[in-house]
């Protein structure tokens, strides 16, 4: 019975019926609590009435809801009301693959893209131990923006056995309406083992995807029959499908090989993992896109070294190095380069494409994400992330594009996220991704450049080379990079883009491992991780003592260890200085050297040399325009150049909108300047579901709410370093100055002199005494605050906490000195 519009099932209000099938009816509904559209699948009474089947349904739906993948439908909840049981999922505005197929034949590129997205979804499911068992066009939704969504994980096995009715349309198309599966699945898409009722594993989904892909390209099913039973008999026989080329003249031979391998009757002869199938699909897509690109606009500078790939010539071959079978392809550049220059050439295609087109202006490319190359070898993630880090540095130095930093892309090392989804998450116009595999002394690298707006592959290639030839190959390709990027580079920028940092492969490998390890230790102050990082950089330097970049990164690691991990060990500062000096001697054009020096200068070890630290960051940005903005922004804020600080922090967010570091510093800038209203607006925008800090309530004089917030924080995190300072301020604001002063030793014990928050602790102490009217003590701690890295004149001039001592002579003199100092900062830095 159809449920009327306006009916409420819990918090969901029915809008209209949008589908029906063996598992029940599907409705568009409104989540009245979260104000979003959802799809409700109302389960039939026979399913809900069977305890064992209901139990299995709940267990498997829970497993499916744990999957977090852009190509898998999101399950919100399972619930029941008086009207029955239902499952709530995201509402997908689009059509099923079956509906799209019935409208018009799919283009080859569309079929490959859909198949690749389905394979990506299955890869995530298989990794979680979930086998779909019912893959078919009715369970594939196509959104308006091209994103594919796979439906009904865990539901197919609950449907009742299908009746032995004849389906006259089965030879070419399955019925749009989903009927209950036969032997845990839909008959004409089943693998032979599934049709026989045998135990199945992930390889059954590979077979079903092969059927779906064959049907998209050929326009009919791979196994012939007048009805479902005849089709199943064909599946269970020894008869092989007809070649794809019999039905589609545009189908490449390589695609035929891929599909036939997926459709092997013996599952041991099939692809053994969905990832292998996905890689072959992606490789084929890249080859075809590359051919199309060459046909449209092949740059003349490549005429002597470029060959066009023909799909019919693509054959399976094995390198003999112990790798799995890869589709063959010809190299773009003789002796092809590894890693960094591969991506640089790809970027050239991007820039040339949007500057030179005969068919109208294409979307302008202003930003780029370089994803870590996916390693095809277990435990080799350092190589893929290290490659991305090197490319990011080189392209960033041109200043021609906004390039997302390594901190923004590192999460994709362990995420099964396709490149276009990652690009949209990172809000970039283009994305570079690929994979890398190592076998003994050789590397195989595949790369692909995609335009985010339409998913067009702008450039793609793969390379197979000895690892020892990497630097010679880089030299050969650098000439092509210079001509094809067509960037307006001055001589120094051109030199940085193509320069060698080392010619020693062993040193370079240890350096990459160090970069990866340093990235993993970012923000967690892990002593063992930092020691491993330092060891990698030291081994790289042992292999090549003149490796300046390794010296600079080692300096940064030593500085981080001194400031964040072992704050009582000054020897790490001395070692950092030694490495900074050595790096500077070897290569004075490294931005990383200036970052390390700035970190030390603005610390307790070096007496908080504000101006010198800022100068180092400015120098770093002259060498690499995309780095150091968050650091510079917070430094400007500390010395009272609030407008400059806000500008730099916004630039940091423009470069990396995902950066929690930049977001938190932007908020801290408001808190640090006692701009409580601005802080609240920004805080609620960034973190709408988080509780409001006691700092806000204290600053606004809302003491009861401040006390409640402090109590809640104390219950959740009793060791939070902010608690003693907040409690002391609350005591002082309530007039309990004795209790407030009694907290001062505790505050100082939490923040020793070399602690980066020491000057904020001393400022809170100054405010406590100022609220009490003790001007001498207040000014004493204000001077300590200014001397240890926080000479923020605008804050001292506006903060209401200091109002009670403003007329005291010592405060008048202090604020005049701060104003003079601030004017000096303004003259130098703007």
N, C-alpha and C positions, 0 to 999 in steps of 0.2 A: 504494500500500500504506500502510495506516494505521501510524503510528509509535507504539510502545507507550509507555504512561505510565512515567516514570522514565528513559527514554532521554535521554542527554546529547548535545547538539550544542554543542561548545565549553563555554562557561560556562553554557549554558542547559539546564535540565532540563525535559523535556516533562511536562505535567500531563494535558491532554486535548485532543482534537480539537474545534475549535469552528466549523469551516466548510470549504468547498471551493468551487473555481471554476475558471475557465479558466486562471488563473495559478497554480494549485496548491492545496495544502491549507494551512489555517491552524490553528495550535495555540496554546493557552494554555501558557506556560512560565514558569519561575522563573529570573530572573537570579541565580545563586548568588553572584556577585561583589558586586553592589550591592543584593541582597536586595529585588528588586521584581518584580512581575508584568509580563510582556511578551507580545506576540503575535508568533509566528514564522510567516512565510509561506514555505513550502518550495516552491521553484520546480521545475516539471516538467523532466524530462531534456531534452525537445526544445528548451526555451528555453536551458538552460545549454549545450547542445551546439552551438548556433549562434553562432559568434564575433561576427558583426556585431550580432546581436540582444542578446547578452550585454553587449557593449560599450555599446550604446545604453541598456540597462537600468541599468548602473552609472552612466553619465553623468547620466541623468535622475533616478535615485534620489538622487545626490549633490546635484543642484540642488534637489530637493524637501526634502532634509534641511536645506538652508540656510534654509528658510522657518521663521520663528518667529512663530506666530500662534495665538491660543487656539482658533480654529476649524479648525485644520489638524492632522492627526495628526502626531505627532513620530516621525521615523525615527531610530532609534538607530545602526544599523550594517547593513552588508551583509557577509556572510562565507560561508565554505564549510567543510564538514567532509567526512569520508569519505561521509557520508550524502547530500551534495549541497549546493547553494547555498541560502541563505535570507536573508531580510531581517527584521530585528528592529525592531519598532515599539512604541509605548506600547500598553498594553492598555486598551481602552475598555469600561467596564462599562455596557452599555446595549443598544440594539437598533437595527437599521437603520430608515431612514425607511420602507422597503417593509414591514417587519414591523409597524411602528406603523400604517400605512395599512390593513393587512389586519385589524387588530383592531377598529378603529372609525373612522368619518370624523373627520378633524381639525377642530377649531374654527377659525374664521377667524383669530382672534388667534394661535393656534399656528402656522398656516400662514405668516402674515406674519413671525412671529418666526424661524421656521426659514429662510425665504427670505432674510431680512435677514442672518442669521448666515452662510449659504452665500455670499451676495454679499460679505460682509466678508472671508471666506476667499479668494474668487476675486480680490478687489481686491489682497490681499497677493501672491498668486501672479502676477497679471498685472504688478504693479509689478516683480517679479523676472524678468520675461520668460518665465514658464511658463504654458502653456495646458493646461487639464486634459484636454479632448477626450473625456472619458467620464463626464460628470456624469449621474447617475441615482440613484434612491432607494436602490439597493443600495450605493452609494458614499457614503452619508450616514448617519452614526451619531448617535443621540440618547442622550446620557448621562442618568443618572437625575436630575441636577440641572438639566436643561434646556439644557446646553451642547451645541451641534451640532459635530460633527467631520467634516471632509471627508477622504475616503480616496483612496488610489491615485493620487496625483500622479505622472505620468511612467510609469505602468505600462500604461495602457490601450493605448498605441500599440504595445506589444510583443505583444499577443495575436494569434493566428492568425486568418485570415478565417473567418467563421462559415459553416456549411453552409446550403444553401438549404432548410432544413426549415420546415414550417409551424407556427406557434405560435398555437393557437386562442385563447389568453387575451390575445394582444397588443392587441386593440382597447381593453381597459380596464385591464389590469395587465400589467406585465412579469414574467417569471419571477424568483422570489426568487434562484435560483441564477445567478450571473454566468457567462455563456458568453463565449467570446472575441469581441472586438469586430469589427464589419464595417466596413471602410474606416476603421480607427483610431477606433473608437467603437462604442457600442451603438445599433443602427439606429434604434429608435423615439424616441430622444432627440437624434438628430443634427440639425444645421443643414443646409439645402439644399446649401451649398458643401461641407460635410464628406461628405454622402451622395454627392456627385458625385466625390469624391476630389480636389477642388481644394485648393490651399494655404489654410490656415485661420489666423486670428488670434484675438485674445481675444474677438471678437464671436461666435464659435461657442459659447463657454461661456455667453454671454448668452442665446442662443437656447435652449440646453439648460436653463438655469435657468427660462426662461419655460415650457417644457414641464413641468418638475417642479412649478412653482408652480400652473399650470393644473390639473394632475392632483390636487394636494393639495386645491384648493378645489372643483373640479367633480366629482371622483371618477372621472374618465375622461380619456383623452388628448385633446389638442386636434385631432389629425388622425385621421380615421376610417379603418378598414380591417379586413378579416377576419383578416389575418395581417400579419407584419412587412413583406412585400413590398408589400402594398397600402397599408400605413401610409407606407412610404417614397415610394410613388407619390403619395400625398396631400401629403406634405411638399414634393415636387418640383413639384407642380402650382401653379396660380394660386389655388386655393381657400383661403379664409381660415377660421380656426377659428370655431365658433359663439361668441357672446358668453357670458361667464361667467355672467351673470344667468339664462341659460336653464337652467342646472343648479344654481345656488345663489342662493336668494332673499336671503341675507344679504351677498352680494358687492357692495361699493360700485361705483358707476360708475367711480370713479377707479381702482380696482384693475383693472377691465376694460381701461381705457386703458393702464395700465402693462404688463399681460400682453400685450396685442395689440402694443404697441410692441416688446416683447422678442421677439415671434414673427414679426416682419416677415421675409418671404422674402428681400427684398433687404437685405443686411447694411448698406448705406449708409443705410437708413431705420430701422434698429434703434437702440437706445441705442448710442452710440459707445464708451462706457466703462462698466465695471461700477459705478464710483462714482456715475455719474448715476442708474443704476437703484437703487442702494442709497439715495441721497438721497430719491428718490421714495417708496420703501418706508418709510423712516423717517418722512417727512412724513405719509404716510397713517396709519401707526401712531399718530403723535402726535395727528392729528385725531380718530381713532376713540377714543383714550384720553380725549381732552378731552371729547368728547361724552358718553362713559360717566360721566366724573367729574361733569359738569354734571347729568346725569340722577340720579345717586346723591345728591349733596349740593352743590347750588349755593349759595354763600354769599349771603344776602339783600342784602348791601351792593352786589352787582354787578348787581342786577336791572335797573337802568335802562340799563346799558351792555353787557350780555352777550347774544349771540345764539347759538343752537344751530346747529352745522354739520350739515347733512344730507348723508350720503355721496352720494346720488343727484344732489345739486346741485353736487358738486365737478366742475369742468371745467378743462381746460387753458387757460391764458391766458399771454400774454406781456406783460411790463410796458412794452415799448417802450424800455427803457433799455439794450438790448444784452445782457441776461442770457439764459440758457437758459430753456426753458419750466419754470415751476413750477406745481404744483397750487394753485388758488385757495383762500383761506380768509379768513374775516372776522376782523377784529381784536377782541381781548378788551376792550381799554380804548380809548375814543375817543382818537385821537392817539397811541396806544401808545408806550411808552418804550423806550429803548435799554438794552442791557447790564445795568448794575448793578441798576436797579430791576426789570427783567424777572426777574432771578434772585431778587430779594428777594420779589417777589410769589409766585414759584414756591415759595420756602421757606415762605411762609405756608401754602400748600396742604398742605405736608408736616406742619407743626405742627398745623394745624386737624384734619387727617385723623386723626392719632393721638390727639388729645384728644377728638374728638367723633365717635363712631360708634355707630350703632344696632344694629350686628351683632356686638358683642363687641369686645374690646380688640385693636387691631392692634399689630404690633411697634413698640416705642418707638424714636423717632428721636433719637439722641444725638450723632451725628457726620455730617459732610457733606464730600464732595469736590466742588470746583468745577473742572471740567476746562477747559483752554483751548478756546475756541471754534475749531472747524476753519475755516480760511480757505478760501473757494472761489476766491480770487484768488492767483496766484503771487506770492510775495515779500511777503505781507501778514501774516505770522505775528505780528508785534508787536501787531496789533489784538486778536486772539483771546486772547493771553496777557495783554495789558494789561487787558482786560475782566475776565478771571478774577481777576487780582491786585486789581482794585478791588472786586470782589464779595467776595473773601476778606477784605479789610480791613474792609469794612462789616459783614458778618455776624459776623466775629470780635469786633468791638467790642461786640456785644450781650452777650457772655458766656453766651448761652443754649445754644450748640452748640459742640462741638469741630469746628473747620474745618481741614482739611488746608491747610498753608501753600503758597505758590507754589512753594517749593523742592521740594515733594513731587509736584506735578502738572506741572511744566514739561516733563518728559520726554514727555508725551503730545502735545506740539506736533507732533512728528515721528513718532509711533508710530501705526500703524493698529490701535488697540485700542478695542473697543466699550466703552460706558460702564459696563455691569454688570461686565465683567471688570476694568476699572480700579478700580471701587469695591471689588471683592473683593481686588484687589492692595493697595489702600490701607486695607482693613479699615474701611470706613465703612458706616453704615446707609442712606445715601442719596447720590445723585450728581446733579449738574447738568451737562449738556453741551449742545452746540448747534453752530451754524455761523454764519458771518458773511460777507457779500459786499458789496463796495463798487463802485459805478458812479458816477463823477463826484461829485456832491454828495449822493448818496443811499446809504442802508445798508439791507440786508435781513438781519435777525437772526432765527434760529430757535433755540428753547431747549426743553429737555425735562428734567423732574425724575422720577427713577426711584427706587423703593424697592428696595434691594439684595436683600432677603430673597426676594422673589417676582417681581421685575422689573416690578411694576405701575407704569405711568406715572401719577404723581400730578398732574401739571400740564404743559401744553405749549401753545406758541403761537409765532407768527412775526410779525414787524413789518417794515414797509416805510416809511421816513421820510427826510426831508431831514436830513443830518447837522447842519445849523445849528439845527435845532429840538430838539436833544438835551436841553438844559438846561431849556427851557420844559416839555418833556414830563416831565422828572424831577419838576418841581414839581407837575404835575397828578397824577402817580401816587403821590407821597409820602403823600397822604392815604389812599389805598387800602392802602398798605403798613402804615401805622400801625394801621389797623383790622383788617386781615386777619392780620397776624403774631401778634397776641394775646400778644406777649411782655411780660413784666413789666419794663418799662424805666423808669428814672428820667428826669427831664427832660434831663440831660446825655447819656445814652445815646440817647435819642430824637433829640436834636439831631445827634449824630454819624452816626446811621443815614441821615438824609435831607439832610445838609448838602451844599452845593455847594463844591467846591474851586476851581473857576474857571467863568466864564461865557463863556470864549473858546474856540471849537472848534479854532482853530489851535493855541493853547497846549496844549489837551488832547491833540491828536494828537501833538505833539512829546513831551509827557510820556509817553504810552503807548509811543512808540518808545524813549524813554530807559529806561523800566522793563524793556522786553524786552531791550534791549542790556545793561543792568546784570545782568539775570538770566543772560544768556549768559556774562558775564565772571565769574560767581560761582565762586570757587575756583581759577581758572586764572591769575590775576595777569597778564592780557594787557594790555600797555600800550596798544596800538592800540584794543582793544575799550573800555577804560576812557576813552580820549580821545573815542571816538565817543559813549559814554554821557554824558559831561560836556557835549559839544556839543549833544546833544538837549535836555538839561535847560536849558541856557543859552538855546537858541532858544525853548523854552517860556516861559521867564521874560521874554525879549524881547517875546513876543507878549502876555504878561500879567504885568507886574512885580509884581503882588500875589498871584501864584499861590504860596501858602505851601507847599503840598505839594511842588511842584517845587523850591523853595528847600531844603526839608528833604532831599529825595533827592539834590540836588546836593551838599549838605553831606556826606552819607554817601559819595558817590562821591569827593569830595576827600579825606575821611578815609581811605578804603580805599587811594587812590593814595599817600597819605603813608606809611601804615603797612606796606603790603604790596608796593608797586611801586617808588616812588622814595623810599627811606627816608632819603636824605641831602638832601632838598629840603624845608626847613621852610615854604616858601611855600604848599604845599598845605594845611598845618595852618592857616595864617592864613586862607586862603580858606574852609576848612571852617568856621572860627569865624565868619567874616563871614556865611556862609549860615545857620548855626545861629541867629545873633542875628536875622537878617532874618526867618526863618521863625517864630521865637518872637514877634517883634513883630506879625507878621501874623495868627498863629493859635497861641495858647498851648496848644491842645488836640491837638497832633499827637504821637503816639507816636514817629514817625520822627525827630523832632528830638531826643528824649531818647536814642534809640539812637545817633545820630551823636555826641552829646556824651559818652556813656559810652565809646564807642570811643576817642575822643581822650583822655579822662581816664585810662583805663587803658593808657597807652602811655608810651614813653620821652620823648616830646615834653612831656608834662604831668607827668612825675615819678611815674607810677603811683599816682594818687590812688584807692586801693582803695575807701574808704568813699564818696567822691563818685560814683565810677563805679557802684557798687551802687545808690545812691539814684536815679540817673538811670534805671536799668533798672526799679526798682520803680515809678517814676513812669510809665514807658512801659507797664508792665503794668496800671496803673490805668486807662489810656486804652484799651488793647487787651489783654485778658486772655490772648490766645493767642500773644503774641510775646515774644522775649527770654529764654526759659527756659534754653536751652542756655548762652547767654552768662552768665546769672546763676549757673547751676550751677557753671560752671568758675571764676567769680570767687569764689564762696563757698568752693570747694575750695582755692583759692590762699591765702585768708586763714585757713584752718583750721576753717571751719564745715562740716565734712564731711557732717553729717547734712542740713543745709540744701541743700548742693550736690547730694547724692544725690536729694533730693526734687525739685529743679528739673530735673535731668537726666531723671528718670523722667517728669516732666510733659512735657518736650520730646518724649520718645519716645511718650507717650500721644497727643500732638497729631500727631506725624508718625512712625509706626513705621518708615517707609522711610528716615529721615534717617541717612545715613552720618556726617554731622557729629556728630549727637547720640550715635550709637553709639560713635564714636571717642573722644568726650569722656568717655563713661561708663567706657570702658576706661582712659583716661588718668587719670581720677580715682583709680583703684586704684593705678596705677603711680606717680602723683605722691605718693600716701600710703604708698608702700612696703608695700602690701597684696598681696603676691605671690600667695598662694593664691587670694584672691578674684579677682585679675586673671586667673589661669589659667582658673578656672571660667567666667568671663564670656567670655573670649577664645575658648575652645574651643566655647562655645555659639554665638557670633556668627560665627566664622570657623573652622569645624572642619577645613578643608583647608589652612590657612595654617601656615607654619613658626612655631615658638615663638621669640619675641624673645630676644636675648642678655640683655636687661635682667632677664628672669625668672631665667635661670640664674645671673647675677651675684648677684642678691638672695638666691638660695637657696644660694649658695656652691658651685654645681656648675660649677667653673671649666673643666673639659675640654669640657663641652657648650657653655659660654659661648664658649670660643675657637673651637669649630667653627662656631657660629652667626655669630660675627663674621667669620670667614673666608668663609663663604658669602655674607654680605651684602656684603663687600668685593669679592668676585668679580662679583656681580650689579650692585651699585650703588656703585662706588668713590668717588663724590662725595657719598654720603649724609652729611648733617650730623651724624648720630648717631655715626658711626664713630669719630672721634677721642675722644669722651667715653667710649664703651664700651671702647675699647682702653686708655685711661688708667686706668679703673677696674679692668680686668683686670690690668694691670701692678701696681697698688697692692695688689689682693687677693692676688697671687702674691708680694708682698714686694719687687718690683722698683720701688722708689720713685723712683730716679733716672730711669728711663724714663717713669714716670707723670708726674713733674714736668715732664719735657721736652715733654710733650704740651700743657701748659697754654697756651703762646702760640698753638699751632695751634687749640685750642678757642676761644680768645677771638677769633682772626681769623675764625672761622666765624660767630661770634655777637657782632657789635658791640653797643654799648650800647643802641641803639634797636631792636634785634631783639627780637621778642616772646618768643623762647626764651633771651634773655640770662640771666634769673634762674635758669633751669634749668641752664644751662652753669656759672654761678657756684656753684650748689649742688653739682654734680658735682666742681668744683675743691675746694670745702670738704671734701667726702667724701674726696678723695684725700689731702689733708693730715691729715684726722682719722685715716684708716687708718694713716698714718705716725706718728701721735702728736704732730704739730706743732699744738698747740692754738691758738697765737697766729694762725698763718696760717689755720687752719680757721675760727676765729671771725671773722676779718677777712672772709673770703668768705661766711660765713653772714650777717653784717650787710649785706653788699652784696646778697645774695639777698633778704633781707627788705625792704631799701630800694627794690628795683626790682620790686616787685609780687608777692613770694612769701613773706610772713611766716607760714608754715604751722607754727604751734606744735605741733600733734599729730605732724606728721612729724618735727620736730626732737627731740621727746620720745621717739619710738619707734624711729627708724631705727638699725639695728645698725651701719651704717657709722660712726656718730658715737660709738660706745661707748668708744673708747679715750681720748677727750678729755673725757668727762662730768665727771670730778672736778676738772678744771682750773678755777681761780677765774674766769677770763675766760668760760668756757663757762657756769658756774653763774650768773653775772651776766646773761649774754645770754639764757639760757633763762627766767630769772625775768622779764626785761623782755618777752619774747615771750608769756609766760603772762598777764601783766597786760594786754598789748595784746589778746590773744585774748578775755579776759573782757570787755573794752570792746566788742569786736565783737559778742559774744554778747548783751550788754545791749541794744545798738541793734537788731540784726537778728534776735534770737531764738535 
